[in-house]
Amino acid sequence: MGVRQTVTAPGAPAAIGPYCHAVVAGELLFCSGQIPLDPESGELVGDSAGAQARRCLENLQAVCRAAQTTLARAVRVTVYMTDLSAFAELGEVYAVFFPEDPPARVTVGVAALPKGAMVEIDAIVAL
């Protein structure tokens, strides 16, 4: 049985349910989904899918830092969107965070997300 360690990231918004920011298992970091919450206020930010995606990815960067890795080492990212017509807008922001050798990605259209967010993003990251 392998070792499992939870990660709490001081630079990411507090969890809004019974979950941790991430779990380290072996050589991988499994990040919980991040919605576009401001880490200071805990309030939803961003009035577009692109702006919300930026905040989600910034929050994931903070989780990675707390686990002593970087988002650039992501091997798989899942994006949940309430409106897939904003797919191209999301892609523009995503490309800023992954300019070279992007990770595998899945994008899923969903009916709703917590707190009325338009975007939620999770990641699996190499340590």
trRosetta pair geometry for C-beta under 8 A, 3 or more apart (Angstrom, degrees):
i j d omega theta_ij theta_ji phi_ij phi_ji
2 25 6.0 81 114 -165 135 85
2 26 5.9 -36 -162 -58 150 83
3 25 7.7 180 88 -130 52 54
4 23 5.9 -9 -170 -176 95 114
4 24 7.3 158 -158 79 44 57
4 25 5.4 -6 -109 -93 78 90
5 23 7.0 149 76 -160 41 62
5 24 4.5 -10 61 54 97 106
5 25 8.0 179 25 -68 65 48
6 20 4.2 -104 -162 -139 115 176
6 21 7.9 110 176 43 84 70
6 22 7.4 143 -162 85 55 47
6 23 5.6 -36 -102 -102 56 73
6 24 7.9 -152 -73 16 9 77
7 20 6.5 124 56 149 49 119
7 21 5.3 -81 99 76 83 103
7 22 4.1 -12 53 67 120 94
7 23 6.9 -161 8 -80 88 22
7 24 6.2 89 -41 -26 112 94
7 29 7.0 3 -3 -146 153 107
7 63 6.6 100 114 -168 126 82
7 66 5.4 131 176 112 109 113
7 67 4.8 -31 -119 -73 155 100
8 20 6.2 -89 -74 -156 73 97
8 21 5.6 127 -122 8 36 117
8 66 6.8 -118 94 174 34 151
9 12 4.0 52 89 11 121 113
9 21 4.6 -179 5 -180 98 173
9 22 7.4 55 -31 8 111 107
9 62 4.9 120 158 133 135 89
9 63 4.4 -111 -35 -101 154 51
9 65 7.0 96 -142 64 113 84
9 66 3.6 -140 -106 -16 79 149
9 67 7.8 -53 -79 -22 102 79
10 62 7.8 -120 74 177 49 112
10 66 6.7 149 14 -96 69 118
11 39 6.0 -25 173 -145 46 167
11 62 3.4 -140 97 -146 104 121
11 65 6.5 12 37 63 139 132
11 66 7.0 -165 28 -51 93 104
12 21 5.6 111 71 -124 147 132
12 34 7.0 -94 -157 -115 120 123
12 39 5.8 -130 -163 -107 15 115
12 59 4.8 88 -135 -164 94 82
12 60 7.9 70 -108 -68 128 21
12 62 4.1 169 -58 95 82 126
12 63 5.2 28 -48 -58 152 81
12 66 7.4 -80 -1 -14 112 136
13 16 7.8 -2 132 -39 114 95
13 34 7.6 126 37 -148 105 93
13 37 3.8 13 -54 99 171 122
13 38 6.9 99 -81 85 116 28
13 39 4.8 -130 -65 -106 62 53
13 42 5.7 126 -152 -112 110 60
13 59 6.2 -32 9 -127 91 128
14 42 6.4 -22 36 -102 98 114
15 18 7.7 97 134 -103 132 5
15 19 5.3 -161 -157 72 139 72
15 20 6.6 -89 -54 -116 150 19
15 21 6.7 -130 -60 -61 103 62
15 32 7.2 26 -112 86 108 163
16 37 7.7 161 -39 -59 123 160
16 42 7.9 130 -81 -164 104 106
16 114 6.4 149 81 165 141 146
16 115 7.3 -55 -178 -41 178 119
19 32 5.3 125 140 -112 129 149
20 23 6.5 100 73 -62 124 79
20 32 6.7 169 87 -26 47 132
21 31 6.9 -30 156 -144 70 75
21 32 5.9 -128 -161 27 26 111
21 63 4.7 -164 164 -121 117 110
21 66 6.9 40 96 63 151 149
22 29 5.3 12 170 180 137 93
22 30 6.0 159 -161 80 78 48
22 31 4.5 -32 -98 -102 109 56
22 32 6.2 -132 -74 -2 51 76
22 63 5.2 120 -26 177 126 118
22 66 7.7 151 33 78 123 114
22 67 6.0 -63 87 -49 144 138
23 29 7.6 160 80 -156 37 52
23 30 4.9 -12 59 58 87 104
24 28 7.3 163 -150 88 54 44
24 29 5.5 -26 -97 -101 72 70
24 30 7.8 -179 -84 18 22 75
24 67 6.1 162 -70 -145 113 121
24 127 6.8 52 -138 -70 110 138
25 28 5.9 -17 68 66 76 91
25 30 6.5 12 15 -6 108 116
27 126 6.3 1 143 -152 95 75
27 127 5.2 -134 -169 37 59 103
28 75 7.5 -66 -124 26 108 133
28 124 5.8 -7 -173 -176 119 96
28 125 7.0 138 -161 72 66 41
28 126 6.4 -46 -105 -103 65 44
28 127 6.7 -134 -81 -15 14 92
29 63 7.8 157 158 137 130 99
29 64 6.8 129 98 -114 159 67
29 67 4.9 109 -113 129 141 165
29 69 5.9 -161 -6 36 145 144
29 123 7.9 17 100 107 94 92
29 124 7.1 158 79 -160 54 47
29 125 4.3 -21 60 64 107 95
29 126 7.6 -42 15 41 88 3
29 127 5.9 116 -32 -68 98 86
30 124 5.6 -9 -106 -110 64 81
31 34 7.3 -29 154 -26 116 102
31 60 5.7 68 163 -137 162 93
31 63 5.2 105 -128 116 115 149
31 64 7.4 -39 -75 -61 135 75
31 122 5.5 178 94 -163 85 71
31 123 4.5 20 41 57 128 79
31 124 7.2 -153 18 -76 81 32
31 125 6.5 47 -22 -3 113 110
32 63 7.9 -157 40 -124 76 157
32 122 6.3 -83 159 -119 21 109
33 78 7.7 -62 -96 83 98 104
33 80 7.0 0 -140 14 137 127
33 120 4.5 27 176 166 121 113
33 121 6.6 151 -149 76 73 21
33 122 4.1 -61 -83 -59 63 102
34 37 7.6 -121 -173 27 80 90
34 56 4.6 145 100 -154 100 72
34 57 7.9 169 78 -53 136 21
34 59 4.0 173 -166 93 145 129
34 60 5.3 -140 9 -55 145 80
34 63 7.3 -145 -62 -16 129 135
34 120 6.7 167 77 -157 35 68
34 121 5.7 -23 55 64 87 76
34 122 7.1 143 4 -86 69 53
35 44 7.1 -43 137 -113 113 90
35 52 7.7 -34 -176 -174 66 108
35 56 6.5 -45 -148 -97 16 99
35 113 6.1 155 -108 150 122 122
35 114 5.6 -127 -35 69 156 100
35 115 6.2 141 124 45 157 117
35 117 4.0 -130 -158 -53 117 165
35 119 7.3 146 -139 91 63 56
35 120 4.9 -36 -84 -100 75 88
36 44 6.0 66 88 -156 87 68
36 45 5.4 -118 147 62 103 70
36 46 4.8 -50 160 21 158 128
36 51 7.4 74 -149 121 156 71
36 52 3.9 -112 -31 -151 152 74
36 53 7.6 -46 -73 -33 119 18
36 54 7.8 53 -120 64 117 61
36 55 3.6 82 -143 77 89 129
36 56 5.3 -63 -72 -48 72 78
36 59 7.6 -164 -117 -12 38 131
36 117 5.8 150 26 -134 87 114
36 118 7.9 1 10 43 129 79
36 119 6.4 59 -30 66 111 96
37 42 5.7 -11 -177 -156 120 40
37 43 6.7 149 -149 74 74 20
37 44 6.1 -49 -96 -88 63 45
37 45 7.1 108 -144 8 18 89
37 55 7.3 162 38 150 25 126
37 59 7.0 67 55 -86 77 148
37 115 7.4 71 -77 54 103 166
38 41 4.5 26 85 41 124 94
38 42 6.8 -54 71 -2 76 15
38 43 5.4 3 29 56 111 74
38 44 7.9 -19 -5 51 83 1
38 45 4.9 85 -50 -30 95 129
38 55 7.3 -63 -76 -150 54 132
39 42 7.8 16 -165 -68 18 51
39 59 6.9 164 -64 -108 100 89
39 62 6.9 94 -81 -39 147 176
44 115 5.2 179 -62 139 123 125
44 116 6.6 -41 -77 71 173 92
44 117 6.1 -153 -131 -82 120 80
45 51 7.3 -108 134 145 79 107
45 52 7.4 163 93 -104 59 65
45 55 5.4 145 76 -87 107 160
46 50 7.8 -155 -166 84 121 49
46 51 3.3 175 -144 115 97 99
46 52 3.8 176 99 -67 146 61
46 53 7.9 168 -172 13 163 47
46 54 7.0 161 -100 47 135 95
46 55 5.4 -135 -32 -2 129 128
46 118 7.7 -112 108 35 112 114
47 51 6.1 26 38 51 52 149
48 51 4.7 92 52 9 82 101
48 52 6.8 -152 89 -3 41 88
48 86 7.3 177 176 -142 82 137
48 89 6.6 -96 156 162 115 148
48 118 7.7 -77 163 57 25 161
49 52 5.7 -59 -145 42 29 110
49 53 6.1 35 155 -24 66 107
49 81 6.4 32 -141 -139 128 114
49 83 6.6 -124 -65 66 133 102
49 86 3.5 108 23 142 155 150
49 89 5.3 104 74 91 107 124
49 90 5.4 -60 139 -63 114 93
49 118 4.9 -112 -95 128 73 133
49 119 5.5 112 -153 -47 74 119
50 53 5.7 -52 -145 33 28 112
50 54 6.6 34 153 -23 62 101
50 86 7.2 -134 -35 179 74 112
50 89 4.3 -97 -53 160 107 100
50 90 6.2 -145 -89 -81 61 41
50 92 6.4 -11 -123 66 124 106
50 93 4.7 157 -157 -36 80 128
51 54 5.7 -48 -153 28 33 115
51 55 6.9 29 151 -14 63 103
51 93 8.0 -158 -61 -89 22 150
52 55 5.8 -54 -153 36 36 109
52 56 6.4 40 149 -21 67 105
52 117 6.2 146 -163 -164 138 90
52 118 5.1 141 34 56 164 100
52 119 4.3 145 113 33 116 114
53 56 5.5 -52 -147 35 34 115
53 57 6.3 30 156 -16 67 107
53 79 7.4 7 -122 -139 110 122
53 89 8.0 157 11 121 137 83
53 90 4.9 140 -61 -135 159 82
53 93 4.6 128 92 87 121 146
53 94 6.6 -60 161 -57 137 80
53 119 4.9 -74 -72 153 71 169
53 121 6.8 81 -142 -37 72 134
54 57 6.0 -61 -150 40 27 107
54 58 6.3 29 152 -20 64 108
54 93 5.1 -107 -64 -159 82 132
54 96 7.9 4 -110 63 94 137
55 58 5.5 -52 -144 37 33 113
55 59 6.3 36 154 -21 65 103
56 59 5.8 -56 -154 35 29 111
56 60 6.5 28 149 -17 64 105
56 119 5.6 -109 -23 118 146 109
56 120 6.6 170 -122 -142 138 29
56 121 4.2 108 147 23 132 111
57 60 5.4 -49 -146 37 36 113
57 61 6.5 46 149 -26 64 98
57 71 6.8 92 -172 -165 84 163
57 93 7.2 -180 6 144 142 106
57 94 7.4 173 -71 -109 146 57
57 97 4.9 -99 178 -77 147 160
57 121 6.3 -1 -68 72 66 157
58 61 5.4 -45 -152 27 35 117
58 62 6.9 37 149 -20 62 99
59 62 5.7 -50 -156 31 36 113
59 63 6.7 37 147 -18 65 102
60 63 5.5 -50 -150 35 39 114
60 64 6.4 42 151 -20 67 103
60 71 5.5 88 117 -103 103 122
60 121 6.3 -68 -41 103 137 110
60 122 7.8 158 -102 -138 123 27
60 123 5.4 82 -158 8 137 132
61 64 5.6 -54 -151 36 32 114
61 65 6.4 37 151 -23 65 103
61 70 7.4 1 -142 -156 78 66
61 71 4.8 -63 -93 -22 70 129
61 97 7.9 -130 -62 -140 114 117
62 65 5.6 -48 -148 32 33 114
62 66 6.6 35 152 -21 63 103
63 66 5.8 -53 -153 32 33 113
63 67 6.7 15 153 -4 64 108
64 67 5.9 -70 -153 47 33 100
64 69 4.9 -90 -170 85 89 79
64 70 5.4 87 143 -136 136 18
64 71 5.0 -148 -11 -53 159 65
64 73 7.5 149 -153 45 131 101
64 123 7.9 -25 -65 87 109 140
64 125 5.7 -96 -110 153 106 175
65 68 7.4 33 -176 -79 35 29
65 69 7.9 -120 -77 59 22 43
65 70 7.4 39 -74 -98 63 60
67 125 7.6 126 81 83 140 128
67 127 6.8 -97 146 -111 108 97
68 127 7.3 43 86 -156 86 92
69 73 5.3 -90 176 52 109 141
69 125 5.5 149 112 138 141 122
69 126 6.8 -177 -154 95 143 50
69 127 5.0 -111 -68 -127 132 49
70 73 5.4 103 66 -1 72 98
70 125 7.8 -160 82 -168 32 132
71 74 5.6 -1 -175 -33 59 111
71 97 6.3 -44 119 179 135 113
71 123 6.9 -8 -138 155 84 176
71 125 6.7 -82 -120 -107 39 135
72 98 7.2 156 -120 -109 62 68
73 125 5.3 79 94 -171 89 89
73 126 4.5 -109 164 59 108 88
73 127 7.6 129 128 -73 150 9
74 77 5.5 31 161 -55 143 99
74 98 7.5 -71 50 -91 122 123
74 103 4.1 -83 111 -35 93 152
74 123 4.7 -67 -127 -165 119 123
74 124 6.9 105 -158 74 73 46
74 125 4.8 -49 -96 -98 57 81
74 126 7.7 -175 -101 9 9 75
75 103 5.3 157 -171 -140 9 115
75 104 6.6 9 156 23 58 97
75 124 5.4 -52 60 100 93 95
75 125 6.8 158 5 -114 78 25
75 126 5.6 86 -38 -36 112 94
76 103 5.7 -141 -67 159 19 120
76 104 4.8 -19 -106 71 74 101
76 105 7.3 165 -159 -83 53 36
76 106 7.6 15 -174 -1 96 96
76 123 6.9 158 89 -156 54 55
76 124 4.4 19 53 41 98 110
77 103 5.3 111 -10 81 96 124
77 104 7.4 170 24 88 65 51
77 105 4.8 -14 67 -110 94 84
77 106 7.6 -170 95 30 52 62
77 121 6.3 -7 -174 -170 103 102
77 122 7.2 167 -154 86 56 46
77 123 4.8 -16 -104 -103 75 85
77 124 7.9 -142 -67 26 41 65
78 105 7.4 162 -89 -159 32 59
78 106 4.8 -11 -116 65 78 100
78 107 7.8 165 -163 -86 52 31
78 108 6.8 5 -176 2 98 112
78 121 7.0 165 85 -152 51 53
78 122 5.1 0 54 55 98 92
78 123 7.6 -165 20 -76 66 40
79 90 6.6 118 179 169 153 145
79 94 7.7 -56 -71 -88 148 135
79 105 6.7 15 -3 -174 105 107
79 106 7.2 -174 28 93 67 51
79 107 4.5 -15 68 -112 106 77
79 108 7.1 168 87 24 54 66
79 119 6.8 -30 -167 -157 92 96
79 120 7.6 152 -159 81 46 48
79 121 5.2 -12 -106 -103 69 88
80 107 7.9 173 -81 -159 24 54
80 108 5.2 -22 -109 70 68 97
80 110 4.9 11 -173 -5 103 133
80 113 6.2 137 115 -92 120 120
80 119 6.9 141 80 -158 61 45
80 120 4.3 -6 56 58 113 95
80 121 7.3 -160 21 -73 72 41
81 84 5.6 120 93 -81 126 57
81 86 6.5 -155 -167 65 136 103
81 87 7.2 -177 54 -82 170 68
81 90 6.7 -89 -86 -54 139 156
81 107 6.4 4 4 -174 116 99
81 108 7.3 158 25 81 70 45
81 109 5.9 -41 75 -107 83 56
81 110 6.9 144 67 23 31 83
81 118 6.6 9 -150 157 70 73
81 119 5.6 -6 -102 -102 73 73
82 109 7.5 81 -142 -160 17 68
82 110 6.0 -55 -90 76 59 76
82 111 7.1 12 -132 151 86 15
82 112 6.4 38 -110 -105 120 32
82 113 6.0 -113 -51 -5 109 102
82 117 7.7 157 -17 106 122 55
82 118 5.1 -103 33 -142 109 56
82 119 7.7 -107 6 -57 81 43
83 86 5.1 64 99 2 99 107
83 109 7.8 49 -109 -135 7 98
83 118 6.4 -35 20 -156 100 105
84 87 5.3 16 -177 -48 68 108
84 107 7.3 118 -123 139 99 117
84 109 4.5 -52 -43 -86 118 117
86 89 4.6 -50 -171 43 79 120
86 90 5.8 86 129 -27 86 97
86 118 7.2 16 47 162 159 129
87 90 5.7 -57 -151 36 30 112
87 91 6.4 35 151 -25 64 106
87 107 6.6 96 -127 147 102 161
88 91 5.4 -51 -149 31 34 118
88 92 6.8 40 152 -24 64 97
89 92 5.9 -47 -157 24 33 112
89 93 7.2 25 151 -9 62 103
90 93 6.0 -62 -157 40 36 106
90 94 5.9 38 149 -24 71 113
90 107 7.6 128 100 -124 149 136
90 119 6.8 160 -110 -108 120 137
91 94 5.4 -54 -139 38 31 117
91 95 6.3 39 159 -27 65 103
92 95 6.0 -53 -153 28 27 113
92 96 7.4 32 148 -23 57 98
93 96 5.8 -49 -165 21 40 114
93 97 7.2 24 147 -7 67 104
94 97 6.0 -65 -160 41 37 105
94 98 6.2 -19 160 31 74 107
94 102 7.6 53 150 -135 102 139
94 105 7.8 51 -172 -117 147 161
95 98 6.5 -77 -129 67 29 72
95 99 6.4 67 169 -99 68 55
95 102 7.7 -64 -112 -73 56 136
96 99 7.0 3 -148 -63 21 91
98 101 7.6 -110 -175 84 91 49
98 102 3.8 80 146 -110 133 89
98 103 6.7 -104 -124 8 147 75
102 105 6.9 -24 144 -27 116 120
103 123 7.5 90 66 -145 164 101
110 113 6.3 90 91 -61 133 84
112 116 7.6 -45 -160 -108 94 43
113 116 7.3 38 73 153 77 6
113 117 4.2 -67 100 68 125 92
113 118 7.1 -143 32 -50 133 3
113 119 7.3 -71 5 56 172 8
113 120 5.0 -179 -145 -26 135 117
114 117 6.2 18 71 11 60 112
114 120 7.4 78 28 -81 91 135
117 120 6.0 94 103 -58 139 85
